[in-house]
Amino acid sequence: MMRTRPVLWIRTLVFYIGYACWTALWGTSLTVIAQFVPRRLRFNVVIVPWVSLVLWWLKVTCGIQVEVHGKEHLGQEPGILLMKHMSTWDALYSQLLVSPQTTVIKRKLLWIPCFGWAFWVTNPIAIDREQRMSALRFIVAEGRKRLAAGVWVTLFPEGTRIPSGEVGKFQRGGAMLAKQSGVPTYLVAHNGGHYWRTNAFIKHPGVIQVRISPPQQVGERTSQDFNDDAESWMREQMVELDQIALEGNIQRRN
């Protein structure tokens, strides 16, 4: 059934009210409590409950659900996730795919009250994107440390949010980390940007499709060749996923 714009606006507002309240409560209280929790366990104590409730509330208020294909590909040993970045939704959902994990994020995100505090206690790989070469070296060095300690590393290879229907140029950090660490890499495509859109307030109901690739090894390829292949896979998947989302939107209007 088609939902009018005012109804979607109200449902989105209700979502954001709950999202803000939960983030403020969880971010402030858990920042203190987490200091007494071993660092390896902080991800499950701080991030997983917070994100789980936020996405449940998103489903209740805005009707956004998720269908995942390929999660069985994820191994038991830590690896690298290269995830499509379209909006805040994928930054949240990626936290539920594997555990424990660390995410490569912009350092300035840690300055956001409550939200940034919650991430800070989990020891993310926070970079200054203005210092590109030092950031690249930092990603590889810190990423290898996390992987050696049994922690997954999640990166958004496009480096910034890309609107629906587009795929940005993959940055080198993820591919170089994969090359130097030798661990398997998993590519994650989705069409979440059609429902939680970049720089848009209203959230649109529907089922977000997520696809996870089989484990990818750099092997004898250069990191650049691996990066190019990963980007090609993402482009192919996004053509199909964008079409699925567009067809679903047409059906809902009818």
N, C-alpha and C positions, 0 to 999 in steps of 0.2 A: 504494500500500500504506500502510495506517495505521501511524504510528509512535507508540509508547507514550511517555508523559510522561517516564519516566526516560531513554529514548534521546534525546528532544529536549533534555532538560536537559544531558546529557553532551555532545551535539554543540554546544550553545550555549556551554558552558564551554570547549570546545576552541577555538571561534571567538574568544571573549574573550581567551583566553591569547595566541593569535597576534596579535590586534588590539592588545593592550596592549604586547606586545614590539615589534611593528613600529612602533607610534606612538612608543614611547620611543626606539627607535634612530633613527628618521627625524627625529623632532622635535628631538632634541638635536644630531645631527650636521649636519642641514641648516640649522639656525638659524645655525650658524657659516659653513657653506659659502655660504649664500645672500647673505651680506654682500658677497661678491665677484662676485655675479651682478647684471646690470642689473635694476632693479625690474620692468620690463615682462616680463622672462623668468622671474621668480621663480615665478610661478604654475605654469608648465609644469615647472619644475625641482623645486619643493617639493610642491605640492598634488596634481598629476595622478598621479605615480607612487605616492604614499602612498595616495590614495583608490582607485586602480585595484587595487592589491594587496589592500586591505582588502575591497573588494567581491568580488574573485575568491575570497578566502578564505571570505567569507560564503557564496558559492555552493557551494564545495567542502564546507564543514562543515555548513551548515544547509539546503542545497538551495534557496536563494532566488535566482531568476533574474529577469530584467527583459525586458519587451517594450515597445518604444517606438513610438508612433504620432504622426506629425506632425513628426518631427525635420526633415523637408525644409522646413518652414515657416521655420526659423531662417535669417535672412539673413546676409550676409557682414559687413555693417556692424554695429557694436555697438548693442545695444538693452537693454531691461529685461526680466528674468524675474520674474514673480510666481508663486511656487511654493507649492503646498499643503504645510502643515507638520504632520506627524503624529508624527514620531519622528526619531531621529538618522539614520535611513536617508536621508531626503530631503535633509538637510543635507549628507550625503556625496555622494549621487548627483548633486545639482545641480551639483557642481564639475566633472562630466564632460560637461555638455551644451554649454558654449561656453567659448572661451578667447581671450584672457585675460579673467578676470572678477574682480570684487570683490563681497563679500557684506556685507550689512548685518547685523551681529551685536551681541549684548549685550556691552558692554565687559568685563564680568566673565569672559567666556569666555576672554579673553586671559590671564587669571591662572592657567588650568589648566596645570600642568606638561606639557611636550612638545606636547600638543594645541594649546594656546593659543600656544605659541612658534611652531609651524609656521604658524599663521594670521597671526601678527604680522608676519612678514617679507614677507607679500604685501600689506601695507597695506590691510586691510579698512576698511569704514566702521563703526567701533565706537561705539555710542551708549549713553548712560545713559538707560534707559527711565523712570527716575523723573522725569527732567526732560523732559516730553513735548514742550513747545513748542520748546525749544532743540534737542531731538533731531530734531524734524521739520525745522527749518531746516538743521540739519547734514546730514541725509540729502539734501535737495535741493541744497544748495551743493556738498557733496563728490561727490554723484552726477553732477552736471553736469560737474564737473572730470574725473571718471573717463571719462565718455562722450566728452567732447571729446578725451581722450587715446587713444581707441580701445579702451576697456575696458568690457566688459559689466557691468551692475549686477544682482545677484540679491537679491531681497527675499522675505520670508515675510510676506505682507500680513495674515495673522491675528495676527501678533505673538507667538504662542506655540504650543506643540504642542496640537493638537485631536484628541481620540480618534476612532476609526473611527465613521462614521455621522453625524458632525457637521461643520458648517462654521462657523467663527467669523466675527465681524464684521470686515470688512476695515479696516485702519488707513489713514490718509490719505497716508502717505509715498510709496508707490509711485505713486499716482495723481497727486500733486502734482509728483513728479519727471517723470512722463510728460508732463504738461501743459506744464511749463516748459522741458523739453528738446526736445520735439517728436519724439523718436525712437520707433520702433515698440516695442510692449510685447507680450510673449508670455505667455500664461497656461499654467501647467503643473499638471495634475491627476493624481493617482495613488491607488492603493489600498494603498500600502506599509504603512500602519498595521495592516493585518490580519495581516501577517507579522512585522514588527518593531514590536511594540506599545508604546504609551506606558506608561512605568513598569512594564514587565514584563520579566523576565529571559529567558524562553524565546523563541527565534525559531522561527517555523513555516515549513515548506517551501512553496513555491508559486511562481507566476509573477506578479510585480508588473506591473500594467498602468500605463503612463504615457501621457498624452495632452497634446500641445502644440497650442495654438490657432494659427490663422493670425495674422499680425501685426495688432495692434490700434492704431489711432490715436485720440487724444483728439479731434482736430479741433475743432469748434465746441462740443462738450460741455464742461460744467464738470468739474473734477476729481472732484467728488462724484458727478455723473451717471456718469462713466466708472467710478468705483469701484463704484457700484451695479451697473452692467452686468457688470463683471468678476466680482463676487461672485455674480451670478445665473448666469453661465456656469459658475462653479466648482460651484455647488450642483447644477446640471443634470448635469454630468459625474459628480459624486460619487455621485449616485443610481444611475447605471448601473455605475460602477466598484465600488461597494460590493456591488451585486447579483452582479457577476461573481465577486468574491472569496468571497462567501457560498456561491455555487453550487459553486465549486472546493473549498471546505472540505468540503461535503457529499459530493462525489465521492470525496475522499481518505479520508473516514471509512468509506465503503462499499467 
